[in-house]
C-alpha cells in the first residue's frame, strides 16, 4: 500500500460549503520516489502538511516543495505530484462556490494552479491552519474546523444564491442535466449563468458538468462494478462510446482502458469514504 486516504463528512450546517475533511498518507513505505498524477474532481483542496516531509508540485519549469499550507484550485486536466518520503496531510475539500462565500475570493483566481495561503493575506485563515497543525488527532482537527467555519459563515455577507444552487444541482445530478433545465431550476438566463460561472469559478457550466460526470465514471471504476466501456458511457450519459473516450482522455490524459490498467499511477478522489492503493 502506497497511498491511504480517509474522508470525513462535515456537519449539515457546513455541507453547503465543504464537501469533506480528509486525511492522507502518501508514499507510506517511502522506499523510492513516488510519482502520481492527480485527476481533477471539480473541488478546491486545502492541504496542511503535518510533518516536515512535503510533496513536490510542478511550478513553471520544475518540481518545488509545496508550501506548509497549500491551496489547490480546480484543474481541468491531471497534474503531477511527487513524494520523496512519507507525507502526511490533513485536507479540506471545498465546494468552489463555497470557498468564495466563506473567504470572498473567487475560485477563478487560482483555477488550474495552486497558491501558498500566505499570499492570500488572510491572517485569521493562516492562524487557523497553524492551530490545526498543532493538534494531535483528526477528531480534534475536525472539531476546530467546525468552530472556525461556523464563525466564518455566520459573518459572511456574500450572497451567491444562483451560483450555489446551480453548482449543487449539477453535482446532485452527476453532471447529467441540460443547460436549459439548469437555468429553469435557478431562474436565471443562460448568459448570466455562464458569466457567473466564468467570473467566480473560472470555467463554464458545461465544463463543470463534464468534470462532475467524470467523478461518477471514476466512482464506478473504483467500485469495480462496471469497467465495460459501452456500459460506462451509457450509464454516465454520454452520447456514444467515442464521445466518452474523448472526454475521459481530455480530463485524465489517458484512454479509459489504459487508465484502468494504470490506476496505481493516479490519485483519484471522486468522493469515496475510504480508499487505499
Secondary structure, 3 states (H helix, E strand, C coil): CCEEEEEECCCCCCCCCEEEEEEEEECCCCCCCEEEEECCCCEEEEEEECCCCCCEEEECCEEEECCCEEEECCCCCCEEEEECCCEEEEEEEEEHHHHHHHHCCCHHHHCCCEEEHHHHCCHHHHHHHHHHHHCCCHHHHHHHHHHHHHHHHHHCCCCCHHHHHHHHHHHHCCCCCCHHHHHHHHCCCHHHHHHHHHHHCCCCHHHHHHHHHHHHHHHHHHHCCCCCHHHHHHHCCCCCHHHHHHHHHHHHCCCHHHHHHCHHHEECCCCCCEEEC
